[in-house]
Amino acid sequence: MLPLSLRVVSWNVHKCTGGLDRRHDPARTAAVLARAEADVVLLQEVAQNGRWYGNTRQVDVLGDALGFAHRSYFVNVRFGPRRGEYGNAILSRHPIATSENIDLTLPGKKSRSGLHAELRVGPVQGTSRTVHVFNLHLGLGESERREQLRRLLAARALRSIHASTPVVVAGDFNDVWGTLGGRLLAPAGFRGPERPLRTFPAWAPVRALDSLWVRGDVAVETFERLRGRQTRTASDHVPLLADLRFSRRP
């Protein structure tokens, strides 16, 4: 029997606006994602409804361009008719059975959340798996980020998942020192990169702000940054790419 696999991309797309040229170009963003040939894409700072962005809904612009039929989106920050609003999005080639947003906002701080989706991956030779993905965009302060991750770990959506069920937690952790996952996710049974990958700023990365962690019957076979001319210009973050493989357990 063939084992199931899943290719996951996590990327802060900066509202499809270049970090250097400040050019709004969803086609450029879609081109980077298309090159990854991912099964699931976790995106942060996905905009909609602003004149700056042509009053479009970027989750649908990108989803349509890439052929992702299954989508989930939640707005975190609202500015107004000119700058619109933005939030987290999940695009998937596999069906999304359920989806919910987990509010991680702390008093007096900018709105932050984790978008949770339950996927049905497969079937391959009659076998399919349930996979839970959590797409995060955490705060700028170190203590804020730690508390937000503690809240995620305490959330019913995560606590109710069986220990062997595959779980992916990824996104923009804003983790300046690259230590947040090791301090909080590893003790909770998650496995992450042996060394953090630098993803910010995209044109010359010096900070490992983004990350990906897994738990349950799943292994990370490859974990890397997507590099190239377009990834240096399409956003202010570099996308992360992970190839996951699940055990053969039903």
N, C-alpha and C positions, 0 to 999 in steps of 0.2 A: 504493500500500500504506500502511495506517495505521501510524504508529510506535507502539511499545509504550510504555506509561507505568506508573508505580507510585507510589502514595501511601504514604508511610512516616511513622509516628509513633514518637517515642522519648520515654519518660516514666519517671521514678522515681516509682512509685505509692505509696511509703511504706507498704507492706503494706495498701493500701486504707484508710489511716487519715488523717484530716484533720490538717494541720499546725497548725491553730489550735484546733479543737474536740476533737481527739484521738478522734474518733468513727470506729469501724470501720464502713465503709459501702461494700461492693463495688458495690452498685447505683449509688451516686453516681459511683464510678470508671468503671463501665461506661457510664454516661450521657455522661460527657465523651468517652470513646473513640468512642461511637456517633456523636456529633456530627461527629467528624473524618472519618468514612466512609473510613477507611484500608484499604489492601490488606495491609499488613504492620505489625505493632505490636511494637516492641522495648521491653520493660518491665524495670525494675530493682526490687529489693526486693519481689519477689512471694513471699508467705508461704504456709505450709501447716502443718497438724498441731498448731497451738497452740490452747489453750483461749481465748486472747485473740481468736482469729479463728474461733471456732466449730468448730475442728478440721476446717476445710474445706481444699480445695486451690484456691487462688485462680487458678492458671493455668486450671483447668477451669471455675470459676465465671465468670470473665471470658470465656473462650473460648465457653462455652455461651451466655452472655447476648448475645454479639456475633455468633454464628454462624460463628466461625473453626474450621474442621474440622481444620486442620493446626497442630500445636503442638510446641514443644520447651521443656524446662525443666531447669535444673540448680541444685541447692542449693549455696550458698556458705557460709552461716553457720547453725550449729545451736545453739540455746539450751536446749531441754528441753520438757517437756509443756505448760508454761504459755505460753511465748513462741514455741514452735515453731521453725521454721527459715525461711530465705528465700534467694532467689537470683534469677537472670535468666531471663526467659521470652521466647520468640518466638511470636507468633500470626500466622498467615498464611492468606489466602484462596487462595493458590496452593500447590501441593504442595511439601512439604519433601522433597527427594530424600535428603539426608544431613544429619546434625547431629552436632556434637561440642563439647565444652567445652575451652577452652584455659586452663590454670592460670596465673595471673599473680601468685600469692602470693609475697611476699618473706619471707625468714626473720624471725621475730619480729613479723610484721605480720598484720593481719586478712586472712582469706581473700578473695581477689579473683579474678575470671576474666573471660574473654570467651566468649560463646556464639556459635558459628558455625553457620549453616545455609545449605545450598545449595538455592535455590529454582528452580522451573521456572515462569517467568512467561509467560502466554499460553495458547493461541495466539490471535493476532489475524490473520485472513485467512491462516491456515495457518502463521504465523510465531510462534515462541516463543524465549525467551532464558533462559539460565542466569544467575542473579544470586546473588552471595554476600553475605550480611549478617553482620556481626559486632556483637554487642550487648555493650557494655562497662560495667563498674562499677569504676572505678579507685580508688586509695587516697587518703588524706587528706594525706599529705606530698608536697611538690613533687618531691623527688628520687625518691620512691617511684613517683609517677605517670609520670615520665619513663622510669624503668627498665621499668615495666610496658608502656608503649607500645613501647619498643625490643624487648621480648620478643615482643610481638604481631607486630611487623614481621619478626622473625626466625623466627617459627613456620612450620613446614612447611605448615600449612593455608593461610596467606596467600602464602608464597613460591611455592607450586606453582600459583597461579592465573595464567593468561596475562594479559599486560599490558592487552589489549583487553577482557577479560571484565569486565562491570560488578561493582563491589564497593562496598558501603556499610559504613562504620564509624561507629557512633553509640552514644550512651548517656550515662551520668553519668560524665563525666571528672573530676568534682570539681575542675575547672580554675578556681581562684580568680581568676586574672588573665586568663583567656581567651586564652592564648598557646600552649598546649600543642600543638594541632594544627598551627599555623603553624611551630613549631620542629621537629617530628618527622614529621608526616604529609605536609606539603607537599613537603619534600625527597624523599620516597618516592613522589611522583607523585600524591598525593591533592589534591583541590580542596575547599575549604570555604567557609564564609561570609565575605563581605568584612568584615563586622564581627560580633563575637560577640553573640548574643542573651541578654539577662539572664533567668535562669530560677529564681533562688533568692534569698530565700524567695518562695514563690508569692504571698503576699498583698502584697508590695512588693518585686519583684525588684531586686537590686543586683549579683548575681554571675552570670556566664555559666558555670555549672558544667557544663551539658549542651551537646552539639554533634553535628554530623553532617558526615561527609566522604565523598567518592566518588572512585572511580578507574575508568578504562576507558571504554568506549563508552556513557557515561551523562552526562546534564546535569541540573543542579538548576534547574528552572524557577521554583519558588517555595520560599521558606524562611521560616517565620514561627513565632510562638508562638500556641498556642491560648489565647485569653483569654475570660474570662467569670466570672460569680459562682461557678460550680461549680469552675472550674479554680483559683480562688484559695483554695478550701476543701478540695478533695478530697485533696490531697497537700501536701507542703512544697516540691515542684518544680512548675514550669509545663511542660506538654508541648510538644514541638517537632513541627512538621509540615512535611514536604518533599514536593513533587511532582517526580518524576523522569521523564525521558524518555530512551529508548534510541535509538541509531542504528538504521538499517534493515539493518545487516549481519547475516547469518544466524549 
